[in-house]
Amino acid sequence: MDTFVSSQKIDLIHWITELNDLSVLAQVNAIKEDTIVTPYEELQSIERGFNDFQQGRVISHTQARKRYEK
């Protein structure tokens, strides 16, 4: 693992352990809950993508880049 990432994680752990503000802790917890993807949710997402592919609901990489380029 990248040492910068490890250092950032350790800094956050220390900060959180000293934190007493319940509203900030609630926000951190909400972020954690939003980033957790269960294997079931991941499988559902893959199945939706596969079904889209089978139904022809796809676009090329070039089309996607044009659509989303800034």
N, C-alpha and C positions, 0 to 999 in steps of 0.2 A: 504494500500500500504506500502511496505517496506520503512522504514525511510531512509535507505541508498540510495535507488532508488530516493526517493523524494529529498534528499540532492543533488544528482548528477544532477537531472533535474534543480534544482534552480541554482546550480553553472553554468550550461551550459547557462541558460537563462541570467544570469548576464553577462557572458562572451560575448555572442552574442550581447547583447544590447550595449556593449562598443566597439564592433568590427567595424573597418572601412575598412578592407581589402576586397575589392570586390571579389577577387579571392577565398578567404576562404569562404565568404558568398555564392558564387556560388557553391562551393563544398558541403557545408552544405545543400543547397537547393537541389542539385542533390541527396544527400543521402536521404533526406526527400521524394523526388518524387519517388525514387526507392523502398521505403518501404511502400508506400501507395498501398493498395490492395482494389479495389472497390468491392462492393458486386457482381457485374456482373462478374468480373474476378475470384472471389472466387467460384461462382456458375459454371463457365466454368471449372475450375480446378476439382471441385467435379464431374461434369458430365464426364470429360475425365477419371477420375479414375474409375467411375462406368462403363463406356463403356469398359475400359480395363478389369475390373473384369468379365463382361458379356462375353467378347471374350476369356476369359481364359488367358489373358496376365498378370499373377500374379506369384509371387514366395512366398515361405513360409518365415516366420520371420527368421528361422534358415538360410535359403539360403541368405537372405539379409544381415544378420550379417556377414556371412562368406565372402560375396562379398565386404563389406565395412569396415571390421575390419582393424585396423592399425597394 
